[in-house]
Amino acid sequence: MNWQEFFAMGGYAFYVWFSYGITFVVMLIIAISPIIQRKQFLRQQALRLKRQDKS
């Protein structure tokens, strides 16, 4: 087997590589989402504390 055959996947390359791509994107979103949500939460809490201090 050579590299060209490997990447062609016996004629199913589009489906195989598309599936890998979608899986990678979903896993990336799952990994990054909590980080973004945590930053937003901390920012909201900081704003809330500033508002309370002004009162």
Secondary structure, DSSP 4 states (H G I P E B T S, - for coil): --HHHHHHGGGTHHHHHHHHHHHHHHHHHHHHHHHHHHHHHHHHHHHHHHHHHH-
